[in-house]
Amino acid sequence: MSAIVVAPLARIAEMAVRHKAREMISLLAANQDFHRPAVIDAGRHLKLGMNDITFAGTGDLIAPQEAHVSEIIAFAQAWDRSQPLLVHCWMGVSRSPAAAMIASLAIASDDEDEALAQRLRESSPYATPNSRLIEIGDRLLGREGRLIAAVKGIGRGADTDGNQPFVLPLPGTNGV
């Protein structure tokens, strides 16, 4: 039953209702305003302010940080998995797929990194997980480079208009 739904900002309300999600992680630029879907419990909505960049030191842009990834891990570990978790960023292509992979490994640490990367690619031919989030997640989750290698192994996703939500099944499930 449980899975992680990944969506662009423009489709979060639709995906929350369709998949009956009650919890959500938002990865958007700091101070970017949007409306949380009413079906998402305000107390179970993690908002992380970061830009979709892969290195620090880019002026006013905020690169993903260790604190962001620590929050993703803690949030995922507190998720009761009774309903899907919705993860989104602006286009649903880079930050949110990376966060979905980190969340999945946070709750299923025995999952194989290559198997997770293959599930991601099967779920979305467009996903190109943010490499900085993946590198930090690899380190904090003790993956010893396996997550980084698995993501590199699936390569860059296909070009997209950013309107392609998808469901990432958790290990041993068929998704939603």
N, C-alpha and C positions, 0 to 999 in steps of 0.2 A: 504493500500500500504506500509506504513512504518513498519519497523521491525528492529531488531538488529541482524546482522549476526555475529556469533561467529566462529572463525577459528583458526587452528594452523598456525604458521608462514609459514610452507611449502605450505599452500594453499591460502594465502591471495590474490595473483594475480588472481587466478581462481575464488575465491568467489567474489572479487570486480567486475570482468567483468560479471560473471553470474548474480549477483544481482543488477548490475548497481550502486554500492556504489560509492560515491564521497568523503566521510568523513571517517576517521579511527582513532581509539585509539589503540596504541601499548603499551603493558605492558611487557617489557623484561628487563633483567639484564642491568644495566648501561653499556654503551659503547658497547653493542652488536650490531654489524653492520648488516644491511639488506637493501634490495632495496624496496623502497616504490613503489607500483604499479603505473604506469603512469596515470591511471584513477582516482587516489586519488588526490584531490586538496592539494598541499603542504601547503597552508594556513589553511587547515582544517584537519591537521594530528597532533594529540596530541601524543607525545612520552613521556612515563613515565618510568624512570629507577628504577626497583625494582626486587627483587628476589621473588620466590614463597615460602616464608616462613611465619610463623604465629606469630613470636615473634622477638623482637629486641635483639641486643646484640649477634649476631652470626658472629663475626669477620668482614670480609670484605663484607659480604652479606648485602644488603639493604632491610629492611622490609618495607612493605607498610606503608605509613605515612598519617597523616591527610591532608597534602598538596596535596598528590597524589589524594586522594578521592575528595577533594575540586575542583581540576582541572577536574576530571571526571564529577562532577556535573555541573560545569560551561560550559564545552564543550557540554554536552548533552542538557543543556537548550538553548544553542545557535544553536543547530542543527535544521534546518528548516523542517526536516522530509519529504522532497520531494523525497528523495531517501533513501534506507536503510543505516544505520550506521554499519560499519565493526569494530569489536572489536577483537583483537587477542593477544595471548601470545605465548609462545613456543609450547605448545601442545593443547591449546584451552580447557583445562579441569578445571583449578582452578582460575587463575587470571582473565582471560577474561570473564568467566561466572559470576564471582562476579561483575566485572565492568559493564557487561550488565544489571544485576539486578539493580545496583545503578543508571545507566543511565536511565533505564525504570522508576524507581520511581522518578527520578529528573524531568521528564517531565509529569508523571502521578501520582502525589502524592496521589490521591484518590484511587489508586489501592490497593487491599487487598494483604497483604504480602503472605498469604497462597496461594492465586490464582496465584500470580507471581511465587512462588516456584513450584507450580504444572505445570504451563506452561513451566518452565525451565525443569522439569523432563520429561514431555511429549515430549519436543523438543530434549532432550538429556539424555539418560539413563546413560551417562558417566560423566556428569558434577558433580564436587565436588567443589563448590565455596570456594575460599580462605577465611578462617574464619576471618582473621585479616581485610581484606578489608570489609567483611560483617559487622563486629563489628563497624568499623569506619563509614561506610555508614549508619548503623542503627542510630548511634548517630548524625551525621551531618544532616541527613534527618528527625530527630525527630520521628523515628519509635517506640521509647520506648520499645525496645526489641522484637518487633513483627517480624522484618526481621530476626534477629538471630534465633528466635524460628521456623520460617517457614523453614529456610534453614536446621536447625537441624531436622525438621520434615520429610524432604525428604531423609535424610541420605546420606551416601557416594554413589557416583556413581559407576557403574560397571567398572571393569578394562578395559583399552583400550590401543591401540598402539599410541594414540594421533593424529589420522588422521580422526577425525569425526567432521567436521564442522556442524553447525546447525543454524536454524533461531529461534530466540526468538520473538514471536509476541508481539506487544504492546497491552495493554488492549483494547478490543473491536474490534480487527482486526483479520484476519486470516493469517497474515504474508505476505511474498512476494510470 
